Amino acid sequence: MKILVCIKQVPQKDAPLKLNETGTWIREDVSYEINEPDAYALEEALRQKEKHGGEVVAITSGPARSQQVLREALAKGADRAIHLEDNAFVGFDAYNTARAFAAAIKDEQFDLIFTGLQSDDYGYAQTGVILAELLGHPHATIIMQIEKSDSGIRVKRELEAGYFQFVDMPLPAVLTIQSGISKLRYATLIGIKQAKNKPLRKVALAEVQSALSDNLQKIERLYVPQKTKKTEIIDGSPNEIAKKLVERLRNEVRVL
């Protein structure tokens, strides 16, 4: 099977966030890592390749620093990578990101396309399903298991309240992978060395520009919540204190 994995580079979870001058996104001088749900999507793609053979291709968009997540994917076992390289890709909404990916792979035929369920930064959970619509492929979300069948694949979806759904799907298809579907592997030293010689195709913004439109979604302002601490002592007898406390909870805090 030929599998495409969409990967995103996001700020590290424990990195102190530094807003840019306009207060609309994160500055470049923070630490970045592979988006965790995308790491599980990559792992599942590699396992499918190990079971059934084929090729795994990793794709991402963003500035030059984003190439790090592709190198990580190649080191873990992906066969080649595609990098839509330009700072402008950082500000794209899910719709334009999906359109850019669709334009970049228009000359290729993939049996499966995996994305993580959502990104750790925006958290839209939209790119995968929009990409499926643009390509005209069936899609399924929150995937916990994938089994190849004679007619295509059978997937297990996680629903609410501990329920699961099994769905038979034809190929090609797009799946958004749930975190925890399997145990993530580490890149080996040999894999890291081999990654340096694996193909990495760069796609300029101009090459996909005709497929793009104005963003349908944009961030107006980001801010870091300010921590405040205020202690107030209520005086009086126990009955008076209890009465005052109830009044505060009912009228000011509004939890009663």
N, C-alpha and C positions, 0 to 999 in steps of 0.2 A: 504493500500500500504506500501511496505517496501522501505524506501528511505535512500540512503547514501549521506552525505554531506561532501565534501572535503573542509577542512578549513586550512588556513595558518596563522602563526604568523609572523607579519612584524614589522619593526621599526615604532614607532609612527610618524605621519606626522610632528608634531612640535618638535620632539626630535632632538637635535644637533647631527649630524652624526659623529661618530668617526671611522675612518678606522683602520683596523687591521695592524699588522706590515708589512705584504706583500703588502698592498694596494689593496687587491682583494675583500674584503667584510667588513661588519660592525662589530665592536667589540661587545662583549657580554654585556658590561656594559652600554647599552643604554636602553631606555624604549621601550617596545614592546606592541602590541595590535593585535586584530583580524583583518585580512585583510577585508577592507570595502565591496568589492563585495561578499566575502564569507559570511559576516554577512547577506546580503540580500538573498543569497542562503539558508542559515539556516532558515531565516524567512519564505521563501516560502515553504520550506519543512515542517515546523511546521504548516503552514496554510493548506497545503494539508492533513496532518495527522488529523487536526481538522475537516476537511470536510469529509474525507473518511475513517478515522481510519487507523490503521497500526502502524508502528514503524519508528522512525528516528534515524539513527546512524551517529555519527560524526567521521571523521578520519583526522588525521594530521600526519606529519612527522617532526622530528627535535629533538633538545636536550631536556633535562628535563623541561626547562622553557616553552616549547611549550604546555605542559599539561594545561597551564592556559586557552588557547582558547577552549580546550575541556571541562574544568570545566564550562566555560561560556556557552557553548552550552548546557551542561547538565542542568545548572541552568535555562535556558530559556525554556527547555522542551524536549530536545533530550533524548532518552531512554537509550542509552549506547554509548560508545566511543571506538575508536581504536587508539593507539598511536604507531607509528613506531619511536622508541626512539633511537637516536644515533646522535652525533654531525656531523657525515659524511653526513647525509641527507641534511644538509644546503647547501652543495656544489653541489647537484645533479641538472642536467638540467631537463627540463620538461619531456623528454623522460624517463629518469630513475626514476623520481618521479612517473610517471604514471605506469611504470612497477612494482615499489615497491608496489603501491596501489593495482594493479591487483593481485599481488602475495598474498598480505595480506588478500584479500577478496575472494580468489579462492574457498573456501568452502561455500560461501554464495550466495544467489540469490536475487538480488535487482530489484525491478520494475523500480525505477528511481535512477539516480545518478546525483546530482547537484554539480556544482562548480561555483565559482564566474567567471565573465567574464575574469578577469585577476588579477594578484597580484599587490599590490601597490609598491613592491620593484623591482622585475625583469620585470614585465609587459609583459611577453611572450604571454599570452592568448593561450597557447598550451596544458596545462596539461589535460584539460577536453576532448578535441577532440582526443588526442592521447590515452587516457584511453578508449574512445569509440571504437577506432579502435582495440586496444588490446583485448577488450572483445567481439568484433564483434557486437556491439550495434549501432543502428542508433543514430545520434546526431543532435542537433540544437543549434545555438549560439545566443547571445544577446536576451535572452528571457524576454518578458515584461508581459506575461500572460499565465497561464496554466489552461486548463479546461479538466476534465476527460470525455471521451466519451465511447460508447459501444465497440469500436474497439481499444481503447488505450487512447491517449490524443490529444488535439488540442492546439497548442501553437501560440503565437503572437510574431513575431520577429521584432526588430527595425532595419530598414534599413537607408540608407542615405537620406538626404534632406526631412526629415519628413515623409517618407513612412514606411509602415508596411507590413509584410507578415504573412499570417495565414497558418499553416502547420499541417496536420494530421499525427500522428506518432503512430506506434505500440509500445507495451511495451515488453521487457525492453528498456529503452532509456537513453541517457546521455544529459543533458542540461547545458549550461553555462548561468548564470543568470546576467541580467543587474542591475546595481545599481539603486535604485529608484523604483523598481518594486512594493514596498509596504512600509509601515511605520514600522520601526524596533521597536520591543518590548524591554522592560527592564526586567532583571531578578528580580523576586520577592524574598522577604526574605525567603518565604517557599521553592521556587525553589532552592535557594542557599543551604539551609539545606538539601533538598532532593538529590541534586547533589552529596553530599559526600557519599551516599550509592548506587549510580548507578554504574553498571559495567563499568570498564575501562580496556580493554585488551591491554597489552603492547606487541609489536612485536619487537624483536631484529633484528639488521642488518643481522645477520647470517641466520635468517629464510627466508629472501627474497634475499639473496646474489646471489643465482643461477639464478635469473631472471634478474639480472642487467648486464650492459655492461659499457664500457668506455663512459664518457660524450661526446656527440657530439657537445656540446657548452660549452664554459667556458669564464669567465671574466679574461682578461689579467691584467687590471689595473683600479682602481677607483681613482678619485681625486675630491676634492672640488674646484670649480672654485674660482680663486682669484679675489677679487674685486679691481679694480683700478680706479683712478679718475685723469683725466688730463684736465686742462683748458688752452685754448690757445686764446689769444686776437688778433684779426685782426685789424690792424691800417689802417688809410686812410680815404678818403672821402666816402660817402655812395655808390657812383658808384664803387669805387675801392674795397670796402669791399664786395659788392654784387658779383663782378666779381671773387674775390679771393675765396669767399665761394662756388660759383658754380663750380670753378675748383677743389676745395677740394672734394666736393660731387661727382663730376664726376670721378676724377682720383684716389682719395685715398679711399673714402668710397664706391665708385661705386654704388650709388643709383640713379644716373641719366643716 
